[in-house]
């Protein structure tokens, strides 16, 4: 009895040769070292002769490379050009929307998505809380790095040379809580890297508290941040701390969508009030 052809989610039949080719590529992508044809045949569940034909085409097109000495196979350079092209077309705002919605539902507070743009952050999207008193920032709004929660977590994960250059620029206080001294900010950057997240404790706007976590791409570069914000009357130090775990979970999942593979896990740290207070100093 012939094997039933696989169908797509819409019920349409797939193209068997394409399915098999993708199986081979995905199998090679999971291997840390070059793989022999017999082993690859076993992994994908296809006859050696079939795998050999598929590999011959993939090698010819540059998507797979065969080691001339061992005759084993690994991914070729052309597959990485596809990966880079896909990264360019990834729309962070489109990807981030469901994560923002979930973050707002879990925390009950406004969630924000920003991207890093030179010396500032740019708000890409926001899901407002259901409270009557809530935060609102128009998408496209720009804000400084040094005095916003999202900006500070982006700043903390920049290469040292770039971070030093940005922190050497003149910074004006936005509120009485704004940190503008280079040494103070560097200490906070180190604390953010240790914990994996950071706070804005009325540093950009009086009466507003925010907790933020960075977003990374597949190269491990910081590309933006997710944050939760609200009025200090409701987002107390304890409430801000309670938002950390769901925030880190969602930020990790969105970073994974961008190709990042290292989990964002905070280290053991002081009590909630001490930690939020430290962020304000």
HELIX and SHEET records of a PDB file:
HELIX    1   1 UNK A   16  UNK A   29  1                                  14    
HELIX    2   2 UNK A   37  UNK A   44  1                                   8    
HELIX    3   3 UNK A   48  UNK A   61  1                                  14    
HELIX    4   4 UNK A   77  UNK A   89  1                                  13    
HELIX    5   5 UNK A   92  UNK A  107  1                                  16    
HELIX    6   6 UNK A  149  UNK A  156  1                                   8    
HELIX    7   7 UNK A  160  UNK A  167  1                                   8    
HELIX    8   8 UNK A  182  UNK A  195  1                                  14    
HELIX    9   9 UNK A  237  UNK A  257  1                                  21    
HELIX   10  10 UNK A  272  UNK A  280  1                                   9    
SHEET    1   A 2 UNK A  64  UNK A  66  0                                        
SHEET    2   A 2 UNK A  73  UNK A  75 -1                                        
SHEET    1   B 6 UNK A 142  UNK A 144  0                                        
SHEET    2   B 6 UNK A 120  UNK A 127 -1                                        
SHEET    3   B 6 UNK A 110  UNK A 117 -1                                        
SHEET    4   B 6 UNK A 222  UNK A 231 -1                                        
SHEET    5   B 6 UNK A 208  UNK A 216 -1                                        
SHEET    6   B 6 UNK A 198  UNK A 201 -1                                        
END                                                                             
